[in-house]
Amino acid sequence: MSDETLTLTVPHHDKLGIIHCGVTHEGLVVVAGDQKEVADGEEVVFERTGKVKRNGAEYTFAKVA
């Protein structure tokens, strides 16, 4: 983990800087209160905060510059 990325698995949560991130159950991520479904191998973008890429059971959260 660096200051720019955070990797989580189900059912964990943490902070990426000041942004709350979490994986509530398989395929569902939450970033700063916004929820999205993420399929294996897919990357989704949260406009104001960052993006999440799923690789199997690992979800990598990254800040958007």
SULMONOR-V764844 format. One record per pair of residues at least 12 apart in sequence whose ideal C-beta (glycine too) atoms are under 8 Angstrom apart, sorted by the first residue. I is the first residue (numbers start at 1). GAP is how many residues later the second one is. D is the distance in whole Angstrom. If there is no record, write none. Layout:
BEGIN
i = [I,I]
gap = [GAP,GAP]
d = [D,D]
END
This chain:
BEGIN
i = [3,4,4,4,5,5,5,5,6,6,6,6,7,7,7,7,8,8,8,8,8,8,9,9,9,9,10,10,10,10,10,11,11,11,13,16,16,16,16,17,19,19,19,19,19,20,20,21,21,21,23,26,27,27,29,29,29,29,29,31,31,31,31,31,32,32,32,34,34,36,38,38,38,38,39,40,40,40,41,41,42,45,46,47,49,49,50,50,50,51]
gap = [14,12,58,59,55,56,57,58,15,54,55,56,51,52,53,54,13,14,15,50,51,53,14,48,49,50,13,14,15,16,47,12,13,14,17,34,45,46,47,46,12,13,30,31,44,12,13,29,31,40,36,31,12,27,15,23,25,30,32,15,18,19,21,30,14,16,17,12,15,16,14,15,16,21,15,14,15,16,13,14,12,19,18,17,14,15,12,13,14,13]
d = [7,8,6,5,6,7,5,8,6,7,4,8,5,7,5,8,7,7,5,8,5,7,7,5,6,7,5,8,6,6,7,6,6,7,8,7,5,8,6,7,6,5,5,7,8,6,7,8,8,5,5,8,7,8,8,5,8,6,8,5,5,6,7,7,7,7,5,6,8,7,6,8,4,7,7,6,7,6,7,7,6,7,8,8,8,7,5,5,5,6]
END
